């Protein structure tokens, strides 16, 4: 066993930070502000929601920094939950991550890439349906049942095949080596941030001339979408906040590759800090730039919520539309790479401890990567892509993401009590206030998610619980 190949520490601070930045910045910032403007009609509140989301994420990142420095092993959040609450809770998180969260994000962002590629190549667009099978019609008893769309009718379109191709290519690159995966990561992070900085630069030049777009700064009137849905301002604000937090998701990705980071006790906390801070600055300034070109009412009315595309069109005409589509293609491609690179390490960590398929614990002797874990993740991501189930599944796991995030941050307190003498190379800045602020936001949001969407929350809980029999099976095999 001592001669078995192991993961190699080949990533520095820049690569660890770009994993976070690239995994967070996908397609959300290009469309979410327009969706949010449909719920809140105040420029100050819209900007404030993005600032608030960044601070919330930063509180979590500071807490994770202590945990990552304390236990710098592959698997990140799986390891933190295992240390704080036991292997069972760590497994439930890792299982849900593999089953839905990470693989669902892989599918969703890959489809986003394919949709925008379809603008240039219509034959590859989502509208090009290759096959349609009305599943519900095959069983008459299901006709009256309120099934998810993907269970009522399965459709195969060109965009799904393109998305699978993206997943396969990036999985292959990451099998070749963590440095190869990081090289793609670094390149596409620089390109996507540069594109957003350019939008910010040209947009802010109009801020002085269009200062009226920022007035009134504070207005609690619900937006047009909220009015159509019968939502009062507090509920509308909560929906807008959920869109921003979704755009900030995946900020913990660098902790998954802890064993492949040089000097992780020092590097990971700094990467979490810088990655989250840079993303927050980019997000907030991009929203300000949007408002410099468009009023919040215009933002809410942008067709298909493509606010970045509309901004580029106002700045550069039709050429600007081409530029922003290229920028979104770069952003989504890089985002998928970051998700693939990091997510497989959780499967690897669980398998190494005997609570996942054993082959996932194998490290390729030549490339020093968890090749089998990458393949498992890639195959399941493609299955979700081809079935079209990822959208519904991600809706169901909003509950799971918030729950496990809150449990992990609460683990900082628990480990301070249960393991007070354990070395902590980095201690959470602002403790005990910082983790408390995260929980003060996360717990009410979790309650809101359950109250506002009890059906999807229940399905999310059931998806988590599907891991229980698998955990028992894996543990039985491990002790046999």
N, C-alpha and C positions, 0 to 999 in steps of 0.2 A: 504493500500500500504506500510505503514511503516514496517509491519511485513513480507513482502515478503523476501524470502531468497536472499542473495547477495553473490557475489564472495568474497572469503576470501584471505587476504594477507599472503601467506604461502611460498613464494619463496624468497630465499636470493640471494646474489651476485653470488655465485657459480652456482646455478641453472639458473639464468638469463643469465649468460655468456655461459653456456653450450647449452642453447637454440640457441644462435647465432652461436656458433661453429658447433654444430651438424646439424643445418639447412643449413649451408653453405657447409660443407664438406660432399658431397654425393658420387657420382661416378666420378665427373668431373676431379679431380686431378689424377685419375688412368688412364685416357684416353686422356684428353684434350691436355697435352703437346705434345703428338705424332701428333695430328691433327694440332697443331700450328706449329710444326717443318716442316710440309708440306708446310707452307706458308712463314716462315722466316727461313733462313739457317745460322743465326748468333747466337752462344751461348749467347753472351752478350745481344743481343736484346731480345732473348727468356726469359732470366732471368729478364731483364729490364721490359718487358711487365707485368710479374707477380708482380714485385715491384710496377710498375705504377698502376696496378689494385688495389693493396692493399692500396696505398696512396689515390687513388680516393675514394675507399670505406671508408677509415678513415675520409676523409674530410666530406663525407656524414654523417658518424656516429657522428662526433662532432656536426654537425648542428642538427641532430635528437636528440642529447642529450639535447640541450636547449629546444626543443619542448616537449620532453618527461617529463622533469622536470617541465615545465610550465603547462602541461595538462596531468597528470599521470592517464589516464583513459583507460579502456579496448577499444581496437580498433586501438591504435597506429596511423598509418599513416592516417586512416580515420578521426580520431579526429583532427590531425594536419591540414589536408586540409580543413576540415569543419571550423576550427577556422580562418584560413587564408583567405578562399575564399567563404565560405558559405556551407550550407548542400548539395546543388546540386553537387558541385565538389567532396565533400567527398563521396557522394553516388556513383558517377560514378567510383571512385577508388574502393570502397568496392564491387560494383557490378562486376567489371571486375576481381577483385581478386577472388571472389567466382565463377564466371562463367568460368574462364579460368586459371588465373595465379596460385593461390594456389592449386586448385583442379587438374589443369594440371600437376603441379609439383608432387603432390601426386601420380598421375597415372604414370608419367614418371619414377620417382625414384622407385616406387613399381615394375614396369616392369623390371627395371635394376636389382633389387633384384632377381626377378624370373628368369631372364636370367642366372645369375650366379649360382643360385640354380640348374638350369637345367644341369649344368656341372656335378654335383654330381648325380642328379636324372634325366636322359634323358627323362623319361616319362612326366616330368613337364616342358620340354623345350619349347621355342617359336616355334620350328619347328614342334611340335606335334599339327597339325591343327585338331580341332574337328569338325568344321563346316565352310563352305564357301558359301556365297550367293552373286552372281554377280549382284549387285543392278543396275548398269548402263544398263545391258542387259535387265532388266525388262521394261525399257523405251527406245525404239530405238532412240528417239530424243536426248537422252543424250549421245549417243555413241561417238559423235564427240566433245563433250564438255570437256574442260580441267578441270576435277573435281579432288579434293583431293582424295588420294588413298582410304581413308576410306569410301568415298561416291561411289566409283566405284565398290568396292567389300568389303563386310563385312566378316571378318574372326574371328572365335573364336578359340583360342589356349589355351593350358594348362597354359602357363605363365600368361595369362590374369586372369585366375581363381585363380592362386597363388597370384597375385598382389591384387586382390579383397580381398582375405583372409587376407593378411597383413593389408590392410586398415581397414577391419572389426575388427580384433583383436586389433589393436592399437587405433582405435576409442573407443572400449569397455574399454580398460585400462584407457584412458583419461576421460571417463565418470565416472569411479570409483572415481576420485579425481585428483586435480592438482598435489598433492604430488606424487601420483602413476605414473602419466605421467612424472613428473620431475625425479623420481627415474630411470625409464627406460632411460630417456634422459641422466642423469648423468653417468649411467653405460656404455651406448654405446658410449658416448663422450670420456670417459676415455679410453675405449678399442680401438676406432678408432685412437685417437691421439697417443696412445702407439704403435699401429701397424705402423703408419707413422714415428714416431720417430725411431723405430727399422730399418725401411728401410733407413732413413736418416743416422743413425749411421753406418750401414754396408756399405752403398753406399759411404759415404764420406771417408772411409778408403782407397778407391781406387783413390781418387782425385789426390794424388801426382804422382802415377804411370801413370795415364791417363791424365796428364795435357794438352796433345795435343788436347783432346776433347773440350777444351775451346778456341781453336784458329782456325781461326782468331776471335778475340773477337767481331769485328764489321764488318759486311759484308751486304751490301744492296741488294744482289742478291736474287730474289724471289725463294721460294722453289719449289719442283717438282709439288705439287698440284696447286700452284699459276700459274705456267707455263702452266699446262694443261688447266686451266680455263682462260688463257689469261690475268692475272692480273699483273699490274705493282707493284713495291714495296710498294708505299703508300696504295694501295687498299689491298694488301696482309697483310700488317701490321695491317690495320683496322680490317680485318677478324680475324687475330690472337688475337687482343685485345678483340674482341667480345666474343671469346671462354673463355678467362680468366675472363672477367666480368660476364659471365654466371656462372662460377664456384664460383664467389664471391657473387652471388645473395642470397637473403633471409637474409641478415645481419640485417635487421630491425625487425626480428621476435619477439625479446624480448619486443618491444614496444607494441605489440598486447596484452600482458598479464600484462600491467602496474598495474591494480587494484589488481593483485594477487602477486605483488612484495612488500616485506617489505621495508619501507622507500624509495619509488620509486624516489623521487626527487634527492636522493643521489645515489641510487643503479643503476638506469637505465643508466645514463651517464657513470658510471664506467663500467657497463656490456658491453655497446656498444664499449667502448674503448678497454677493455681487450679482448673481444670476437673477434673483428676485428683484433687486433694486433697479437694475438696468431695464428689465422687462416692464416694471411699474412706470418708470420714467418714459419709456417709449410709448406705452399704452396711453398714459395721461396726455402727453404732448400730441399724440396722434388725434385724440378726441378733440383737443383744443383746436388743432389745425382744421379738422372737419367743420367745427363751428365757425371758424374764421371765413370759410367759403360758403357755408349754408346755414340758414336758420334751423333751429331745432324742429320746426314744423316741416321744413323741406327735407330734413334728414329722415323724419318719420315716414315721408311719402315716397322715398326713393324706391323704384321698382325692384322687387326681389331683395330689398335691403342691401343692395350692393353699393354702400356709401363710399367706399374707397374708389370704386370704378367711376362713380359720379364725380367725385372730387378731381380725379385725374382728367376726366373729360372737360371739366370747367377750366382746368389749368392749361391743358395741352391739346384739347380737341380729340379727334378720333385716335390720334397717335398715342395720347395719354391712356386711352382704354387698352390699347395693345400693351403698353408698358405695365399697367397695373395687373393685367392678367398674367403676364410673365412673372411679376413679383409674387403673385399668389401661388403660381405653380412652384416657384422656388421655395416659398414659405411652407407649403403643404408637403412637398417632397422632403425637405429637411426635417420637418416635424415627424413624419413617419419614420425616418431614419433614427431619430432620437428615441422614439417610443420602442422601436424594435431592438435597438442596442441595449437599452436599459431593462426592459421588461423580462427578457429571457433569463436574466440573472436571478430573478426571484424563483423561477421554476428550478434553476440549477441549485439554489440554496436549499429549497425544500427537498429536492431529490437527494442531495448530499446528506440530509438528516433523516432520510427514510420515510418522508411523508409526501412523496410524489413518484411518478414513474421513474424507476431506477436509472434508465438510460439517460435521463436528463442530467445526471450528475457527472457524466463523462466529459472531460475536457479533451479537445482534439490535440494530439501530441505535437502536431506541426504548427497549427495556428494559435494554440493556447486559448481557444475560445470554447464556450459551452455550445458546441455545434448542434447537438441533439435538441437541447432546450430551444435554440433558435428555430430549428425545423418544426418542432411541436407548435411553437407559438405562431410561426408563419402559416402552417397548415390550418390551424384553427381560425386564424384571422381571415384566411381565404374562404373558409366555410361560412363565417358570418357575413362576409362580403357577398358571396354568391347567393345566400339565402335571403339577403336583404333584411336580416333580423337585428342588425347592430343598432339602428336608430331607436327601436322600441326597447332594446336591452339597456342602452345607455340611460334612457329615461327611467327605467326600473332601478338602476344602480346609483342614482343621485343619493338616495337614502344610504346606501352602503358606503359610498365615498365619504360622506359627511360623518357617518358613524365611526368608521375606522380612523379617520383623521383626528376626531375628537379623542378617541381612545388612546391614540398614539401620543398626543400632546399631554393627556392626563398621565401617561406613563412616566413622564419626567418627574412628576410628584411622587408617584409610586416607587420608582427606583431610587429616588433620594432617601426614601424611608426604609425600603427593604435592603438596599445595598449602599449604605452611606459611605463605606470605606473604599468603594470601588474607584479606581483612578478615573478622573474626568479631565482629560487634556483641555477641553473647552467647556466652560460652564455657560449656560444660557444667559445672555445679557438681559438684565432687567428682572431676573427671577426673584420672587415668585409672581411678579405682576404680569410679565409678558405672556407666559402660558395661560394665566387666568384670563387675560384679555381675549386670547384666541377662543377659549372655551365659552366666555360670556357671549361671544358672537355665534359660535358653532352650535351650541346646545339649543338656543331659541330657533336658529335656522333649521336644525334637525326637527324640532317640534313642528315648525311651520311646514316643512316638507311632508311630514306624516299627515298633518291636518289638511293641507291643501291638496295632497294627492295620495289619499289612503290606499287606493287600488294599486298604483305602481309601487308604493312603499311596501305593501304586503308582498307583491311579486318579487321585489328586491330582496326582502327577508327570506323568501322561499328559495331564491337563487343562492343566497349565502348558505342556507341550510342543506342544499344539495351536496355540499362538501362533507357533511357529517358521515355518511356511509363510506365515502372514499377515504376519509381520515382513519376510520376504524379499520378499513381494509389495508391501507398502507402500514399502519402501526402493527397489525397482525403479521404482515409479511416481514416487517423489520425485526420483530422479536422471534420469528420462527427459526 
